[in-house]
Amino acid sequence: MRRTVAGGAVLVLLAGCGADQGAGSPPAAAAVDWRSTTYELTCDGVVPGGFRARVVDGTARVPADGSRPPHYDVYEVRVVATAAGDLDDDGGADTVVLLECSPQPSNGIVQEVLLYASSGQPLGVLPSPRTLQGSAPLPPVYEPAGLSVADGEIVAEMLAYAPGDSHADGPSVPVTVRWRIDRQGIVRVSSP
């Protein structure tokens, strides 16, 4: 079972996506290979100043500055799922990307869902799973196969921790959470 680490929000921004793009102009969505691009992230708040991760074939291993807190050696980043659909009502296919980040040495993984417009520009990042934790011992975990876009909403199937669940065994309660982009930003339209 996948293990998670509670943490802050991961902010991931598209930094560069291919040789064809002109300087300063975002790539077309079809030109972006989300499994081989550069992201800037904070590993769910573990690295508040952030770092760049060049993901190739879905993974990246980024050296950490071990002399500065939080004193990790490396950050392992992995693209675990993507979904496409129109989120901003412009008729284009926007992209939802689920990343996992594992600071090493540790036994934990944090997750974050990032949203990109059909132009490749960032639309935002979903709230950290910690915001959905409630009184559970740990935050819920995204199910990669359950991430989709339907009727302009991001649909995320997750597993939440029940009172008797442990970090070692993982969460057991299925929940589905939906978000929509509106004038106020990313708004949750259903709750676990």
N, C-alpha and C positions, 0 to 999 in steps of 0.2 A: 504494500500500500504506500502511496506517496506521502511524504512527511512535509509539513509546512512550518514556517517560522512566522510568528506574528511580527508585523513591522509597519512602517509608514507606507505612503503611496509611492509607487514606482512611476516616475515620469519618463516616458520614452518618446523621443522625437526622431522622426526620419531625418537623417543627416546627409545621405547621398545614395543614389539608387541607379547608377549606370552611366556608362560612357556616353550615351546618346544625348543626355540632357544638356541643354544650354546652361551657361553660368547664370545662376539666380532663378532659373525657371524650373518649376516642379515637373517631375516626369508624369506621363500619362499612367493611369492605374494599370493598364495592360503591360506596361514596360517594367513595373516593379516586381521583382522576385522577392517576396517577403521573407524567404528562407535564406537569402543571400543579399543582405543590405547592411547598412550601419545604423545602429540605434544609439541614442544617448539615454541612459537610465540611472536611477538611484538605487536599484535593487530593493524596491519597496521601502525606501527611506533609510536603508542601511548606510548608504553613502550619500549624505545630504547634498554634497557638491556635484554629484553625478560622475559618470564616466562614459566613454565611448566603447561600444562593442561592435566589432565588425563580424557579423554572423555569416558563416559560409556553410552551405548545406544544412542550415537549421541550427547550428551551434557556434558558440564562441567561448573562448577561455581568455579572460582578461586579467593580467597581473594587477595586484592591488598594491597600494603603498603601505606596506606592513609597518612603517614607522609611525603612521598616523592612525588614530582610532577609526574604525573598530578593530584594527589589527588583524585583518584577514590576509591570506597569501594570494588568493586568486578568486575571481568571480566567474562561475560557469553560467552561461546564458543559453537558453534553448527556446526556439519557436515551436510551440506544441500544437497550435491550431490557428486557422484563419477562416473567416467567413466573409461573404460579400453580399451587398444589397444596398439600396438607396436609403441612407440615413438622414441626409440633409435636404431631401425633397427637390433635388436638382435634376433628377432623372439619370444620374450617373451611378455606376457601381462603386460604392464606398467599401472600405475594407476594415475588418475587425481582426486584430492580431492578439493572440494570447501568448505571453512570454512567461517563462519560469526563470528565476535567478537563484543560484545556490552559492552563497559565500562559503569559501573553503579556508580552513577546515571547519566544517559543521555538518550536521546531518539534516539540515533544513533546506526547504525550497519555498520561495515566495512567488506569488503569481500576480500578474497585472494584465488588464485588457486595454489595448490602445486602439484608437479610432482614427482612420485616415480618409480624407475626401478622395473622390475619383481622380483629382489632380495630383494626389500624393501628399498634399498638405495635411498636417495633423489637425484633427477635429477635436481631440481631447483624449482623456483617459478615464476609464470607469473608476468609481470609488474603490479604494482598497477593500479586499474581503474583510478586513478588520471592522469596517463600518457595518457589516452585516452580522457580526458575531453575537450581538445581544449578550445574554448571560452564559453562553456556551464557553467551555474552557479554551477553545481555539477558534480561529476564523474558519468559515467554510472553504471548500476547495472546488475550483472549477473542474468540470468534466469536459475535456477537450472535444469529444464527439458531440456534446450538447450545446456548443456555441453556434448560434445562427443569427440571421437577420430575417425578420418577418414583419410585413406591414409597417416598415419604417422603424421597427424596434429591434434593439439588441436583445436576444433571448439567451440567457445563460443558465444551463442546468448545472447545479452544484450539489455537493454533499456537505451537510452541516453536522457538527458534533452534537450528539445527544449527551445527556448528563453522565451516562456510563461509558462513553467512548473515551479512548486514550489516544495520545499522540502516537504511540507505537502501533496501534491497530487502525487508526484513521477514523474519519467520520462515517456515519451510517445513514443519515437522514436525507433523502433526496428533496431538494427544493429547486424551484425555477424562479429566477429574478429577471425582470424586464426593465430596460431603460430606453428613453427616447431623448433625442436632441431637440431642444426648443430654445426660445429667446433667453431663457435663464441658464442655459447650459445643458448638462446631462442630468436628466430627471428620472428617478426611479418611478415606474408606473405600476409595479406590483411588489409585494413584499414576501419574504420567505415565511 
